[in-house]
Amino acid sequence: MVPPVSPRREVVTGPDLPPALGPNSAGVRGGDFLYVAGQAGTDPATGEPAGETLAEQARQAMRNVEAVLRAGGSRPELVVNVTVLVADISGFGVVNEIFGETFPSEPPARMTMQVPLPHGLLISIGCVALVDSP
């Protein structure tokens, strides 16, 4: 008889991670996957929006995603799916540009939706990534 497999679940923590905007974790490792919660374009040191433009906030949101990926044992090249929430879909070209900077080759699957975001935020980016092999 094969012994049952014990599921592995670990909350990602670290001093360089942006503060959560609610009762959630920045990331959770589940088995060989890392689930990164929506990361807003906020400055991790202040919790405030990292500028007034979509480009400023999007670049910071990507930096926040990368911080969670690295703290969770992954990296951008291992991202398989991204969900992007924007306050105004008219900025889709800006999102595409920054997405291309972050994922210059073999980009992950992506879904982008316009939704109302709180606190003057213009973007939130979450993803699912593979965990790096030890």
Protein Blocks (a to p, Z undefined) as FASTA:
>chain_A
ZZdddddddddddfkbccdfbdcdfbdcehjbccdddddfbdfklopaebjbfklmmmmm
mmmmmmmmmmnopafklpcbdcdddfblklmmmmmmmmmmmmmghpadddddddddehhi
abdcddddddddZZ
